[in-house]
Amino acid sequence: MQDKEIKIRLAVHKDINNIFEWRFEEHSKDMSFNEKIPTREEHSIWFNRSLRSKNRILYVGTINKKSIGVCRFDLDSKEFESEVSINMDPEMRGKGLGQKFLSQCVMKYLETHSHDLFAKIKPKNLASLKIFKSIGFGEYSNSNDDCSEKTYK
């Protein structure tokens, strides 16, 4: 699957269940800063607001029409920067797809946005640290208070 072409598209309503399931898989929960687990109804409200928001973009990667992950960009227009996060389908992890998926999403986002990008990543999230660094993000700050590493591009 590593040599397959990843297609990037905007998330649509049919992605709601996949994104919910990926987000609340054990590893994803452990790597997240948000410890609250929403109900499906709360997720549905968040997801529908996200699709309508002008300050949030959700991209979904697909290979042969199978969704492999989601990449989110949240714009802070006051700071003129966007936070980037990525979450892969648990079945797609460890296949060497994350770096290419993230890179393609960043390039697509930057086609229409000229904001600085950053990501908050827990130090124990070695896979995310590796892929963000591999596409040019560098360590900006490291805070032990919230167990986060903030990277900047």
DSSP file (Angstrom, degrees, kcal/mol; ACC not computed):
  #  RESIDUE AA STRUCTURE BP1 BP2  ACC     N-H-->O    O-->H-N    N-H-->O    O-->H-N    TCO  KAPPA ALPHA  PHI   PSI    X-CA   Y-CA   Z-CA
    1    1 A M    >         0   0    0      0, 0.0     3,-1.4     0, 0.0    94,-0.1   0.000 360.0 360.0 360.0 -20.0    0.0    0.0    0.0
    2    2 A Q  T 3   +     0   0    0      1,-0.3    93,-0.0     3,-0.0    94,-0.0   0.821 360.0  49.1 -61.4 -32.7    3.0    2.3    0.5
    3    3 A D  T 3  S+     0   0    0      2,-0.1    -1,-0.3     0, 0.0     2,-0.1   0.496  88.7 108.4 -87.7  -2.8    3.4    2.8   -3.3
    4    4 A K  S <  S-     0   0    0     -3,-1.4     2,-0.3     1,-0.1    59,-0.0  -0.417  78.9-103.9 -74.6 149.7   -0.2    3.6   -3.9
    5    5 A E        -     0   0    0     -2,-0.1     2,-0.6     1,-0.0    59,-0.4  -0.572  28.5-142.4 -76.1 130.5   -1.3    7.2   -4.7
    6    6 A I        -     0   0    0     -2,-0.3     2,-0.4    57,-0.1    57,-0.2  -0.832  12.9-156.9 -93.2 126.4   -2.9    9.1   -1.8
    7    7 A K  E     -A   62   0A   0     55,-2.9    55,-2.5    -2,-0.6     2,-0.4  -0.862   5.1-149.8-102.3 139.0   -5.7   11.4   -2.9
    8    8 A I  E     +A   61   0A   0     -2,-0.4     2,-0.3    53,-0.2    53,-0.2  -0.911  24.1 161.3-111.0 132.8   -6.6   14.3   -0.7
    9    9 A R  E     -A   60   0A   0     51,-2.1    51,-3.1    -2,-0.4     2,-0.1  -0.958  43.9 -91.5-142.9 161.7  -10.1   15.7   -0.6
   10   10 A L  E     -A   59   0A   0     -2,-0.3    49,-0.2    49,-0.2     2,-0.0  -0.473  52.8-101.0 -68.8 145.4  -12.2   17.8    1.7
   11   11 A A        -     0   0    0     47,-2.9     2,-0.3    -2,-0.1    47,-0.1  -0.363  41.2-165.8 -64.6 148.2  -14.1   15.9    4.4
   12   12 A V    >   -     0   0    0     -3,-0.1     3,-2.5    -2,-0.0     4,-0.2  -0.832  39.0 -90.7-130.4 170.0  -17.8   15.3    3.7
   13   13 A H  G >  S+     0   0    0      1,-0.3     3,-1.9    -2,-0.3     4,-0.2   0.808 119.8  66.2 -55.9 -32.5  -20.6   14.2    5.9
   14   14 A K  G 3  S+     0   0    0      1,-0.3     3,-0.4     2,-0.1     4,-0.4   0.656  92.2  65.1 -66.0 -12.3  -20.1   10.5    5.0
   15   15 A D  G <> S+     0   0    0     -3,-2.5     4,-2.4     1,-0.2     5,-0.3   0.531  73.6  97.0 -83.2  -6.5  -16.7   10.7    6.9
   16   16 A I  H <> S+     0   0    0     -3,-1.9     4,-1.8    -4,-0.2    -1,-0.2   0.864  83.5  44.0 -55.6 -44.9  -18.3   11.4   10.2
   17   17 A N  H  > S+     0   0    0     -3,-0.4     4,-2.7    -4,-0.2    -1,-0.2   0.914 113.0  50.1 -71.5 -42.4  -18.3    7.8   11.5
   18   18 A N  H  > S+     0   0    0     -4,-0.4     4,-2.9     1,-0.2     5,-0.2   0.947 112.3  47.7 -59.3 -47.6  -14.7    7.0   10.4
   19   19 A I  H  X S+     0   0    0     -4,-2.4     4,-2.1     1,-0.2    -1,-0.2   0.879 112.5  49.8 -64.1 -37.5  -13.3   10.1   12.0
   20   20 A F  H  X S+     0   0    0     -4,-1.8     4,-1.6    -5,-0.3    -1,-0.2   0.948 113.4  45.3 -63.4 -48.7  -15.2    9.4   15.2
   21   21 A E  H  < S+     0   0    0     -4,-2.7    -2,-0.2     1,-0.2    -1,-0.2   0.897 113.9  48.5 -64.6 -41.4  -14.0    5.8   15.4
   22   22 A W  H >< S+     0   0    0     -4,-2.9     3,-1.1    -5,-0.2     6,-0.3   0.913 110.5  52.1 -64.0 -42.3  -10.3    6.8   14.6
   23   23 A R  H 3< S+     0   0    0     -4,-2.1    -1,-0.2     1,-0.2    -2,-0.2   0.824 112.5  43.8 -64.9 -33.1  -10.4    9.6   17.2
   24   24 A F  T 3< S+     0   0    0     -4,-1.6    -1,-0.2    -5,-0.1     2,-0.2   0.174  80.9 118.1-107.5  18.9  -11.6    7.3   20.0
   25   25 A E  S <> S-     0   0    0     -3,-1.1     4,-2.5    -4,-0.2     5,-0.2  -0.582  80.6-107.1 -73.3 148.5   -9.4    4.3   19.3
   26   26 A E  H  > S+     0   0    0      1,-0.2     4,-2.2    -2,-0.2     5,-0.2   0.854 116.5  46.8 -52.9 -47.7   -7.1    3.8   22.4
   27   27 A H  H  > S+     0   0    0      1,-0.2     4,-1.7     2,-0.2    -1,-0.2   0.920 113.2  49.6 -64.1 -43.0   -3.8    5.0   20.8
   28   28 A S  H  > S+     0   0    0     -6,-0.3     4,-1.0     1,-0.2    -2,-0.2   0.914 110.7  49.9 -62.0 -43.0   -5.5    8.1   19.4
   29   29 A K  H >< S+     0   0    0     -4,-2.5     3,-0.6     1,-0.2    -1,-0.2   0.905 109.8  51.8 -61.3 -41.2   -7.1    8.9   22.8
   30   30 A D  H 3< S+     0   0    0     -4,-2.2    -1,-0.2    -5,-0.2    -2,-0.2   0.823 112.3  45.1 -66.0 -32.2   -3.7    8.5   24.5
   31   31 A M  H 3< S+     0   0    0     -4,-1.7    91,-0.4    -5,-0.2    -1,-0.2   0.570  96.2  96.6 -88.5 -10.1   -2.0   10.9   22.1
   32   32 A S    <<  -     0   0    0     -4,-1.0    89,-0.0    -3,-0.6    -3,-0.0  -0.473  64.5-148.1 -82.8 150.6   -4.7   13.5   22.3
   33   33 A F  S    S+     0   0    0     -2,-0.1     2,-0.9    87,-0.1    -1,-0.1   0.667  85.4  79.6 -84.9 -20.0   -4.7   16.6   24.5
   34   34 A N        +     0   0    0      1,-0.2    -2,-0.1     2,-0.1    -1,-0.1  -0.795  56.5 179.0 -92.5 107.3   -8.4   16.5   24.8
   35   35 A E        +     0   0    0     -2,-0.9     2,-0.3     2,-0.1    -1,-0.2   0.622  49.7 102.2 -85.1 -13.1   -9.3   13.8   27.4
   36   36 A K        -     0   0    0      1,-0.1    -2,-0.1     0, 0.0     0, 0.0  -0.555  63.4-148.6 -74.7 131.2  -13.0   14.3   27.1
   37   37 A I        -     0   0    0     -2,-0.3    -2,-0.1   -13,-0.0    -1,-0.1  -0.879  16.2-147.2-101.4 110.4  -14.7   11.6   25.1
   38   38 A P        -     0   0    0      0, 0.0     2,-0.1     0, 0.0     0, 0.0  -0.328  15.5-112.2 -74.7 158.3  -17.8   13.1   23.4
   39   39 A T     >  -     0   0    0      1,-0.1     4,-2.6    -2,-0.0     5,-0.2  -0.322  36.7-101.2 -73.5 169.0  -20.9   11.2   22.7
   40   40 A R  H  > S+     0   0    0      1,-0.2     4,-2.6     2,-0.2     5,-0.1   0.883 126.4  53.7 -59.8 -37.1  -21.8   10.4   19.0
   41   41 A E  H  > S+     0   0    0      2,-0.2     4,-2.1     1,-0.2    -1,-0.2   0.926 109.3  46.5 -64.6 -44.4  -24.2   13.3   19.2
   42   42 A E  H  > S+     0   0    0      1,-0.2     4,-2.5     2,-0.2    -2,-0.2   0.902 113.1  50.1 -63.6 -40.5  -21.6   15.7   20.5
   43   43 A H  H  X S+     0   0    0     -4,-2.6     4,-3.4     2,-0.2     5,-0.2   0.911 108.2  53.3 -62.7 -41.9  -19.2   14.5   17.8
   44   44 A S  H  X S+     0   0    0     -4,-2.6     4,-2.6     2,-0.2     5,-0.2   0.909 109.7  47.6 -60.4 -43.2  -21.9   15.0   15.2
   45   45 A I  H  X S+     0   0    0     -4,-2.1     4,-2.2     2,-0.2    -1,-0.2   0.942 114.8  46.2 -62.8 -47.7  -22.4   18.6   16.3
   46   46 A W  H  X S+     0   0    0     -4,-2.5     4,-2.5     2,-0.2    -2,-0.2   0.927 114.0  48.7 -59.1 -46.5  -18.6   19.2   16.2
   47   47 A F  H  X S+     0   0    0     -4,-3.4     4,-2.3     1,-0.2    -2,-0.2   0.924 111.7  47.3 -63.9 -46.3  -18.2   17.6   12.8
   48   48 A N  H  X S+     0   0    0     -4,-2.6     4,-1.3    -5,-0.2    -1,-0.2   0.883 113.3  48.9 -65.2 -38.1  -21.1   19.5   11.2
   49   49 A R  H  X S+     0   0    0     -4,-2.2     4,-1.5    -5,-0.2    -1,-0.2   0.896 109.6  53.7 -64.5 -39.6  -19.8   22.8   12.6
   50   50 A S  H  < S+     0   0    0     -4,-2.5     3,-0.2     1,-0.2     6,-0.2   0.904 105.9  51.7 -61.9 -41.8  -16.3   21.9   11.3
   51   51 A L  H  < S+     0   0    0     -4,-2.3    -1,-0.2     1,-0.2    -2,-0.2   0.833 116.0  41.2 -65.0 -31.1  -17.6   21.3    7.8
   52   52 A R  H  < S+     0   0    0     -4,-1.3    -1,-0.2    -5,-0.2    -2,-0.2   0.632  92.2 108.3 -89.2 -15.9  -19.3   24.7    7.8
   53   53 A S     <  -     0   0    0     -4,-1.5     3,-0.3    -3,-0.2    -3,-0.0  -0.357  55.0-157.6 -70.7 138.2  -16.5   26.6    9.5
   54   54 A K  S    S+     0   0    0      1,-0.2    -1,-0.1    -2,-0.1    -4,-0.1   0.569  95.8  53.8 -84.9  -9.4  -14.4   29.1    7.5
   55   55 A N  S    S+     0   0    0      1,-0.1    20,-3.4    19,-0.1     2,-0.4   0.345 103.9  59.4-105.2   4.6  -11.6   28.7   10.1
   56   56 A R  E     - B   0  74A   0     -3,-0.3     2,-0.4    18,-0.2    18,-0.2  -0.998  57.5-173.4-135.7 134.4  -11.3   24.9   10.1
   57   57 A I  E     - B   0  73A   0     16,-2.3    16,-2.5    -2,-0.4     2,-0.5  -0.995   5.5-163.9-125.9 132.2  -10.5   22.6    7.2
   58   58 A L  E     - B   0  72A   0     -2,-0.4   -47,-2.9    14,-0.2     2,-0.4  -0.970   7.1-169.2-114.5 121.3  -10.6   18.8    7.4
   59   59 A Y  E     -AB  10  71A   0     12,-2.9    12,-2.5    -2,-0.5     2,-0.4  -0.876   5.4-156.9-106.9 144.0   -8.9   16.8    4.6
   60   60 A V  E     -AB   9  70A   0    -51,-3.1   -51,-2.1    -2,-0.4     2,-0.4  -0.972   8.2-145.1-118.2 134.7   -9.3   13.1    4.2
   61   61 A G  E     -AB   8  69A   0      8,-2.0     7,-3.2    -2,-0.4     8,-0.9  -0.796  19.0-173.2 -97.4 141.8   -6.8   10.9    2.5
   62   62 A T  E     -AB   7  67A   0    -55,-2.5   -55,-2.9    -2,-0.4     2,-0.4  -0.974  18.0-165.4-133.5 149.2   -7.8    8.0    0.4
   63   63 A I  E >  S- B   0  66A   0      3,-2.3     3,-2.2    -2,-0.4   -57,-0.1  -0.989  88.1 -13.1-129.3 122.8   -6.1    5.2   -1.4
   64   64 A N  T 3  S-     0   0    0     -2,-0.4     3,-0.1   -59,-0.4    -1,-0.1   0.898 130.1 -56.2  50.5  43.3   -8.3    3.3   -3.9
   65   65 A K  T 3  S+     0   0    0      1,-0.2     2,-0.5   -58,-0.0    -1,-0.3   0.469 111.6 123.9  69.4   4.5  -11.3    5.0   -2.4
   66   66 A K  E <   -B   63   0A   0     -3,-2.2    -3,-2.3     2,-0.0    -1,-0.2  -0.854  65.1-124.1 -95.6 126.1  -10.5    3.7    1.1
   67   67 A S  E     +B   62   0A   0     -2,-0.5    -5,-0.3    -5,-0.2     3,-0.1  -0.477  31.1 176.2 -68.9 134.2  -10.1    6.5    3.7
   68   68 A I  E     -     0   0A   0     -7,-3.2    21,-2.9     1,-0.4     2,-0.3   0.587  55.2 -30.6-115.3 -16.4   -6.7    6.3    5.4
   69   69 A G  E     -BC  61  88A   0     -8,-0.9    -8,-2.0    19,-0.3     2,-0.4  -0.979  49.6-112.2 175.4 172.8   -6.7    9.4    7.7
   70   70 A V  E     -BC  60  87A   0     17,-2.8    17,-2.5    -2,-0.3     2,-0.4  -0.975  16.0-164.0-129.0 142.4   -7.8   12.9    8.5
   71   71 A C  E     -BC  59  86A   0    -12,-2.5   -12,-2.9    -2,-0.4     2,-0.4  -0.996  12.3-160.1-127.7 126.3   -5.7   16.1    8.7
   72   72 A R  E     -BC  58  85A   0     13,-2.6    13,-2.2    -2,-0.4     2,-0.5  -0.874   8.7-167.1-113.3 138.6   -7.2   19.1   10.4
   73   73 A F  E     -BC  57  84A   0    -16,-2.5   -16,-2.3    -2,-0.4     2,-0.6  -0.991   5.2-168.9-122.7 120.9   -6.2   22.8   10.0
   74   74 A D  E     -BC  56  83A   0      9,-2.4     9,-2.6    -2,-0.5     2,-0.4  -0.949  14.0-145.6-113.2 115.5   -7.5   25.3   12.6
   75   75 A L  E     - C   0  82A   0    -20,-3.4     2,-0.7    -2,-0.6     7,-0.2  -0.644  12.2-166.1 -84.8 130.8   -7.0   28.9   11.7
   76   76 A D  E  >> - C   0  81A   0      5,-3.3     5,-1.6    -2,-0.4     4,-1.2  -0.903   9.3-172.3-108.3  96.5   -6.3   31.5   14.4
   77   77 A S  T  45S+     0   0    0     -2,-0.7    -1,-0.1     1,-0.2     5,-0.1   0.766  79.6  58.5 -67.5 -25.3   -6.8   34.7   12.4
   78   78 A K  T  45S+     0   0    0      1,-0.2    -1,-0.2    -3,-0.1    -2,-0.0   0.898 116.8  33.2 -68.1 -39.3   -5.6   37.0   15.2
   79   79 A E  T  45S-     0   0    0     -3,-0.4    -2,-0.2     2,-0.2    -1,-0.2   0.525 104.7-131.1 -91.8  -7.4   -2.3   35.2   15.3
   80   80 A F  T  <5 +     0   0    0     -4,-1.2    36,-1.6     1,-0.2     2,-0.3   0.919  69.1 111.5  54.7  47.7   -2.3   34.5   11.5
   81   81 A E  E   < -Cd  76 116A   0     -5,-1.6    -5,-3.3    34,-0.2     2,-0.4  -0.972  56.0-142.6-145.0 158.1   -1.4   30.9   12.1
   82   82 A S  E     -Cd  75 117A   0     34,-2.9    36,-2.0    -2,-0.3     2,-0.4  -0.984  13.1-135.4-127.2 134.1   -3.0   27.5   11.8
   83   83 A E  E     -Cd  74 118A   0     -9,-2.6    -9,-2.4    -2,-0.4     2,-0.4  -0.723  22.5-154.9 -85.4 135.8   -2.7   24.5   14.0
   84   84 A V  E     +C   73   0A   0     34,-3.0    36,-0.3    -2,-0.4     2,-0.3  -0.910  16.7 171.4-112.9 135.8   -2.3   21.2   12.2
   85   85 A S  E     -C   72   0A   0    -13,-2.2   -13,-2.6    -2,-0.4     2,-0.4  -0.986  10.7-163.0-140.1 156.0   -3.2   17.8   13.4
   86   86 A I  E     -C   71   0A   0     -2,-0.3     2,-0.3   -15,-0.2   -15,-0.2  -0.986   7.3-178.1-137.2 144.4   -3.3   14.4   11.8
   87   87 A N  E     -C   70   0A   0    -17,-2.5   -17,-2.8    -2,-0.4     2,-0.3  -0.945  14.5-152.8-145.1 124.1   -4.9   11.1   12.7
   88   88 A M  E     -C   69   0A   0     -2,-0.3   -19,-0.3   -19,-0.2     5,-0.1  -0.640  32.2 -97.6 -94.5 150.5   -4.6    7.9   10.7
   89   89 A D    >>  -     0   0    0    -21,-2.9     3,-2.6    -2,-0.3     4,-0.7  -0.504  39.6-124.5 -56.1 128.1   -7.0    5.0   10.5
   90   90 A P  G >4 S+     0   0    0      0, 0.0     3,-0.7     0, 0.0    -1,-0.2   0.805 111.0  58.2 -52.5 -30.6   -5.5    2.6   13.0
   91   91 A E  G 34 S+     0   0    0      1,-0.2    -2,-0.1     3,-0.0   -23,-0.0   0.686 105.5  50.6 -71.6 -17.2   -5.4   -0.1   10.2
   92   92 A M  G X4 S+     0   0    0     -3,-2.6     3,-1.1   -24,-0.2     5,-0.4   0.504  84.4 111.0 -99.5  -6.8   -3.2    2.2    8.2
   93   93 A R  T << S+     0   0    0     -4,-0.7    -4,-0.0    -3,-0.7     0, 0.0  -0.360  75.8  25.0 -68.9 148.3   -0.6    3.1   10.8
   94   94 A G  T 3  S+     0   0    0      1,-0.1    -1,-0.2    -2,-0.1    -2,-0.0   0.598  91.7 103.5  77.7  10.7    2.9    1.7   10.4
   95   95 A K  S <  S-     0   0    0     -3,-1.1    -2,-0.1   -94,-0.1    -1,-0.1   0.293  96.2-107.8-106.9   7.9    2.6    1.4    6.7
   96   96 A G  S    S+     0   0    0     -4,-0.1     4,-0.4     1,-0.0    -3,-0.1   0.753  88.7 114.3  75.3  23.8    4.7    4.5    5.9
   97   97 A L     >  +     0   0    0     -5,-0.4     4,-2.6     2,-0.1     5,-0.2   0.716  51.9  76.2 -98.2 -24.2    1.7    6.6    4.7
   98   98 A G  H  > S+     0   0    0      1,-0.2     4,-2.9     2,-0.2     5,-0.3   0.882  93.8  49.4 -59.4 -45.0    1.6    9.3    7.4
   99   99 A Q  H  > S+     0   0    0      2,-0.2     4,-2.6     1,-0.2    -1,-0.2   0.938 114.9  43.5 -62.1 -48.2    4.5   11.4    6.1
  100  100 A K  H  > S+     0   0    0     -4,-0.4     4,-2.4     2,-0.2    -1,-0.2   0.911 115.3  49.7 -65.1 -42.3    3.2   11.5    2.5
  101  101 A F  H  X S+     0   0    0     -4,-2.6     4,-2.2     2,-0.2    -2,-0.2   0.948 113.6  44.8 -61.4 -50.2   -0.4   12.1    3.7
  102  102 A L  H  X S+     0   0    0     -4,-2.9     4,-2.6    -5,-0.2     5,-0.2   0.927 113.1  51.0 -61.0 -46.0    0.7   15.0    6.0
  103  103 A S  H  X S+     0   0    0     -4,-2.6     4,-2.4    -5,-0.3    -1,-0.2   0.915 111.1  47.5 -58.7 -45.6    3.0   16.5    3.4
  104  104 A Q  H  X S+     0   0    0     -4,-2.4     4,-2.4     2,-0.2    -1,-0.2   0.885 112.0  50.3 -65.1 -38.7    0.3   16.5    0.7
  105  105 A C  H  X S+     0   0    0     -4,-2.2     4,-2.7     2,-0.2    -2,-0.2   0.916 110.5  49.3 -65.9 -43.0   -2.3   18.0    3.1
  106  106 A V  H  X S+     0   0    0     -4,-2.6     4,-2.5     2,-0.2    -2,-0.2   0.927 112.0  48.4 -61.9 -45.1    0.1   20.8    4.0
  107  107 A M  H  X S+     0   0    0     -4,-2.4     4,-0.7    -5,-0.2    -2,-0.2   0.920 112.7  48.3 -62.0 -42.9    0.9   21.6    0.4
  108  108 A K  H >< S+     0   0    0     -4,-2.4     3,-0.8     1,-0.2     4,-0.5   0.922 112.5  48.5 -63.3 -44.4   -2.8   21.6   -0.5
  109  109 A Y  H >X S+     0   0    0     -4,-2.7     3,-1.4     1,-0.2     4,-1.1   0.911 108.5  53.6 -61.7 -43.8   -3.6   23.9    2.5
  110  110 A L  H 3< S+     0   0    0     -4,-2.5    -1,-0.2     1,-0.3    -2,-0.2   0.613  91.2  75.5 -72.4 -11.1   -0.9   26.3    1.6
  111  111 A E  T << S+     0   0    0     -3,-0.8    -1,-0.3    -4,-0.7    -2,-0.2   0.827 116.4  17.9 -63.8 -30.4   -2.2   26.6   -2.0
  112  112 A T  T <4 S+     0   0    0     -3,-1.4     2,-0.4    -4,-0.5    -2,-0.2   0.410 124.6  56.6-123.2  -1.5   -5.0   28.8   -0.5
  113  113 A H     <  -     0   0    0     -4,-1.1    -1,-0.1     2,-0.1     0, 0.0  -0.994  50.4-168.4-134.7 139.9   -3.6   29.9    2.9
  114  114 A S        +     0   0    0     -2,-0.4     2,-0.1    -3,-0.1    -4,-0.1  -0.024  45.3 129.8-116.9  31.6   -0.4   31.7    3.7
  115  115 A H        -     0   0    0      1,-0.1   -34,-0.2   -34,-0.0     2,-0.1  -0.449  65.1-103.4 -83.2 154.8   -0.5   31.2    7.5
  116  116 A D  E     -d   81   0A   0    -36,-1.6   -34,-2.9   -37,-0.2     2,-0.4  -0.481  40.7-139.9 -66.7 150.5    2.3   29.9    9.7
  117  117 A L  E     +d   82   0A   0    -36,-0.2    36,-2.4    -2,-0.1     2,-0.3  -0.901  25.1 169.6-117.0 145.2    1.7   26.3   10.7
  118  118 A F  E     -dE  83 152A   0    -36,-2.0   -34,-3.0    -2,-0.4     2,-0.4  -0.975  14.9-156.4-147.0 161.6    2.2   24.7   14.0
  119  119 A A  E     - E   0 151A   0     32,-1.6    32,-2.8    -2,-0.3     2,-0.6  -0.999  12.4-142.3-139.1 140.6    1.4   21.4   15.7
  120  120 A K  E     + E   0 150A   0     -2,-0.4     2,-0.4   -36,-0.3    30,-0.2  -0.920  31.0 174.7-102.4 123.4    1.1   20.4   19.4
  121  121 A I  E     - E   0 149A   0     28,-3.0    28,-2.5    -2,-0.6   -89,-0.1  -0.992  32.7-120.1-135.4 132.7    2.5   16.9   19.9
  122  122 A K    >   -     0   0    0    -91,-0.4     3,-2.2    -2,-0.4     7,-0.2  -0.485  27.3-124.4 -67.3 139.5    3.0   14.9   23.0
  123  123 A P  T 3  S+     0   0    0      0, 0.0    -1,-0.1     0, 0.0    25,-0.1   0.800 111.2  57.1 -56.5 -29.2    6.7   13.9   23.5
  124  124 A K  T 3  S+     0   0    0     23,-0.2     2,-1.9     1,-0.2     3,-0.2   0.574  81.7  90.9 -79.8  -6.5    5.7   10.3   23.7
  125  125 A N    <>  +     0   0    0     -3,-2.2     4,-2.4     1,-0.2     5,-0.2  -0.520  52.1 165.5 -86.7  71.5    4.0   10.5   20.3
  126  126 A L  H  >  +     0   0    0     -2,-1.9     4,-2.4     1,-0.2    -1,-0.2   0.825  67.2  56.2 -61.7 -35.6    7.1    9.4   18.4
  127  127 A A  H  > S+     0   0    0     -3,-0.2     4,-2.3     2,-0.2    -1,-0.2   0.937 111.2  43.1 -64.3 -45.7    5.4    8.7   15.1
  128  128 A S  H  > S+     0   0    0      2,-0.2     4,-2.6     1,-0.2     5,-0.3   0.918 113.0  52.3 -66.8 -42.4    3.8   12.2   14.9
  129  129 A L  H  X S+     0   0    0     -4,-2.4     4,-2.3    -7,-0.2     5,-0.2   0.928 111.2  49.0 -56.4 -44.5    7.1   13.8   16.0
  130  130 A K  H  X S+     0   0    0     -4,-2.4     4,-2.1    -5,-0.2    -2,-0.2   0.925 113.5  43.4 -64.1 -46.4    8.9   11.9   13.3
  131  131 A I  H  X S+     0   0    0     -4,-2.3     4,-0.9     2,-0.2    -1,-0.2   0.895 114.5  49.1 -73.0 -36.7    6.6   12.7   10.4
  132  132 A F  H ><>S+     0   0    0     -4,-2.6     5,-2.2     1,-0.2     3,-0.7   0.938 114.5  45.7 -65.3 -44.4    6.2   16.4   11.3
  133  133 A K  H ><5S+     0   0    0     -4,-2.3     3,-1.5    -5,-0.3    -2,-0.2   0.871 106.6  60.5 -64.2 -35.9    9.9   16.8   11.6
  134  134 A S  H 3<5S+     0   0    0     -4,-2.1    -1,-0.2     1,-0.3    -2,-0.2   0.732 104.9  48.2 -66.9 -21.5   10.5   14.9    8.3
  135  135 A I  T <<5S-     0   0    0     -4,-0.9    -1,-0.3    -3,-0.7    -2,-0.2   0.296 132.7 -83.7-103.7  11.3    8.4   17.5    6.4
  136  136 A G  T < 5S+     0   0    0     -3,-1.5     2,-0.3     1,-0.4    -3,-0.2   0.456  79.9 137.8 110.9   1.2   10.2   20.5    7.8
  137  137 A F      < -     0   0    0     -5,-2.2    -1,-0.4    -6,-0.2     2,-0.3  -0.603  34.4-161.9 -75.7 140.8    8.6   21.3   11.1
  138  138 A G  E     -F  152   0A   0     14,-2.4    14,-2.6    -2,-0.3     2,-0.2  -0.873  29.5 -87.9-122.0 157.5   11.1   22.2   13.8
  139  139 A E  E     +F  151   0A   0     -2,-0.3    12,-0.2    12,-0.2     3,-0.1  -0.444  42.9 171.0 -66.4 128.6   10.8   22.3   17.6
  140  140 A Y  E     -     0   0A   0     10,-2.7     2,-0.3     1,-0.5    11,-0.2   0.783  64.9 -10.6-105.0 -45.1    9.6   25.7   18.7
  141  141 A S  E     -F  150   0A   0      9,-2.0     9,-2.5     2,-0.0    -1,-0.5  -0.985  52.3-152.3-152.4 158.5    9.0   25.1   22.4
  142  142 A N  E     -F  149   0A   0     -2,-0.3     2,-0.5     7,-0.2     7,-0.2  -0.941  14.9-173.8-137.9 113.4    8.8   22.2   24.7
  143  143 A S  E   > -F  148   0A   0      5,-2.1     5,-1.6    -2,-0.4     3,-0.2  -0.927  17.6-169.6-114.2 123.4    6.6   22.4   27.8
  144  144 A N  T   5S+     0   0    0     -2,-0.5     3,-0.2     3,-0.2    -1,-0.1   0.660  80.5  77.7 -80.1 -15.7    6.5   19.8   30.5
  145  145 A D  T   5S+     0   0    0      1,-0.2    -1,-0.2     3,-0.1    -2,-0.0   0.923 114.3  16.1 -59.9 -45.2    3.5   21.4   32.1
  146  146 A D  T   5S-     0   0    0     -3,-0.2    -1,-0.2     2,-0.2    -2,-0.2   0.212 105.5-116.3-114.0  15.2    1.1   20.1   29.5
  147  147 A C  T   5S+     0   0    0      1,-0.2     2,-0.4    -4,-0.2   -23,-0.2   0.864  70.2 138.1  55.4  39.1    3.4   17.4   28.1
  148  148 A S  E   < - F   0 143A   0     -5,-1.6    -5,-2.1   -26,-0.2     2,-0.5  -0.872  46.7-156.6-118.3 150.4    3.4   19.1   24.7
  149  149 A E  E     -EF 121 142A   0    -28,-2.5   -28,-3.0    -2,-0.4     2,-0.6  -0.993  16.4-153.2-114.9 127.3    5.9   19.9   22.1
  150  150 A K  E     -EF 120 141A   0     -9,-2.5   -10,-2.7    -2,-0.5    -9,-2.0  -0.892  12.9-168.8-102.3 122.5    5.0   22.8   19.9
  151  151 A T  E     -EF 119 139A   0    -32,-2.8   -32,-1.6    -2,-0.6     2,-0.4  -0.819   1.1-161.3-110.9 152.8    6.5   22.6   16.5
  152  152 A Y  E      EF 118 138A   0    -14,-2.6   -14,-2.4    -2,-0.3   -34,-0.2  -0.956 360.0 360.0-132.5 146.7    6.5   25.4   14.0
  153  153 A K              0   0    0    -36,-2.4   -35,-0.1    -2,-0.4    -1,-0.1   0.355 360.0 360.0-117.8 360.0    7.1   25.6   10.3
